Amino acid sequence: MGALLGASVTWWSSPVRYLRSRRRNRHLVGTWYECHYTFRQGQLILGRATLTIRPGFRNALKVVAEQHETHPDGAVTDLSYAGSLHREGQLVLTLSGRSHDETLVMRYLERLPSNPAPVPGIWLCRDHDGLPAAGVSALSRRELTDEQAHEALTSGGAAPGALRISLREATAAP
């Protein structure tokens, strides 16, 4: 009898964890709007994405990010990512490109569910020129105007921009 009970633990523990996770993460589920600074052809630009967060099965939240941008030079960027969100004292999103080979990592402070202010964070991946880069990011429940996005990305004294890492520049230093 004890062996049967022990064997059944793995069967019923996953649904229990799933239901507990759904309740605990309810305030994160839904559509979020992300803005960030990145580089395109050496120019600093404001990037945007729409993130859809939904419950996953094994205590994770599933994330789909869609980035559709028209750049000042007229080029259009359509990028799609899928991945998960988990907690490490902060919200950590790990996303992989759906149609391109890229991994994107984003970290955000976790605010109280009742706080409607944009959530500050950082991103790390490649910029539109294919170079490793990192920068500030902000998540919001509502779409932000360019001015609101700039304010969210520079609040707290942060410089408006992104850090670009070039191997040519790194190896050129004496």
N, C-alpha and C positions, 0 to 999 in steps of 0.2 A: 504494500500500500504506500509506504514512504517513497519507494522508487518511482511509482507512478505519479505521485504528487510532485516530486523533484523534477521529473521529466516534463511535467506540464508547466513548470514555472517559465521556461523560455517561450512557451506558446502564448500565455496570457500576459507576460510582462511587457511585450512590445506594444500591444494596444493600450495598456495602462499608461506607459510612458508617452505614447502618442497623444492621448487625451489630456494628460497633464501639461504637455508641451503646448498644445493648442490653446489651452486656457491661459497659460503664463505669457504667451507671445502674442496674444490677440491684438494688443496696441501697435504691433509692428506690421501686421498683415495689411495689405492693400497697395495702393499706388503711391509712390514717392517720386519727387522730381529732384534730380541731382544737377549741380552746376560745378564747374571746375575751370581752371586755367590750364592750357596745354600749348604746345608749339605746332605750327604748320608752316612749312617752308621758312623756318627760322623766326617766324612772327608769333608773338604771344597772342592767343585767342581765347575767348570764352567758350567752353564746351558745355554741352547739356546732354542729359540722358533721362529716360523714364525707367524707373525700377518698379517691378511688380513682385511683391513678396507674398508667398503663400505657404501654408503649413506643409512640411515634409513629413516623412514617416518616422525616421529614427532620431527624434529630438532635434532635428535641424529644420531650418526654414529654407525653402527654395526661393531663389531669386532669378529673375529674368531682367536683363537690362537692354534697352533699345536706345541706340544713339543715332539720331538723324539730324545732321547739321548741314547748313549751307554756309560755306566759308566766304570771306571777303573776296577771294579770288574767283568765286563762282563754283568751285568744286563742291561736290556733295559727298558727305560721309554717311554711310549706312553700316553701322556695326551692331552686332547682336552678341550678347554674352549670356551664359547660364551658369549657375553655381549655387552656393549655399551661404547662409548667414549663421554665425554662432557667436557666443559670448566668451570673451577673455577679459572681463572687467570693462570691456568696451564692445561695441558691435563690430564684428569682423566679417567682411564679405570677400569671398574668394570666388572669382568668376573666370570662366574660360570662354574664349571666342568660339562662336558657333560655326562661322564660315571662314575664320582666319585663325592662325596659330598664335595665340597670345593669352597670357594669364594676367588678370587684373586683380590687385588686392586693395581693398579700401577699409579704413578704420574710422569709426565714428564714436563720439561720446554717446553714452546712453542717457537720454533725458527722461524726465517723468512724462508719462503719457499725456498729462494735461497741459504740458508746455508746448505751445504752437510755434515757437521760434525755430528757425532753421538749425539743424544739428551740424556742428562743425566736425571736420574730419580731414583725412589725407588719402591720397591715392598713389599707387606705385605700379607702373607698367611701362610700355613704350609710347612715345608720342607719335604724332602723325607722320613724322619724318623717320620713324623706325629706331630712334635712339632711346635708351633707358631714361626714364624721367619720373619725377614725383612732384606732387603739388597739393595745395589746399583744395578742399571740396566741401560742399554743403548739401545736406538733404533737407527737403521741405515737403510738407503735405500738399502745398499749393505751388503752382508754377510761379516763378519769380521773374520780374522784369529784369532787364540788363542792369539797371541801377540797384535794384534790390539784391541781385546776385552779387554784384561788386561789393555792396555793403556787407553781405553775409560772408563773403570770402576774405574781406579785409578787417572784420571786426576783431577786437582784441589786439590791434596793432600789427596784424599779419601783413606782410608785403604782398601786393597783388602780383601773383606770378607762379611760376613753377621752376623747379630745379631740373636742369637738363644735364645728363651725364654723357660726355663724349669721350670715347677712348682715345681719339686723336689728341684732345686737349689734355687728358690725364697723362699721356705718355710724352707730351711735348714739354711738360714742366721739368725744370732742371733738378 
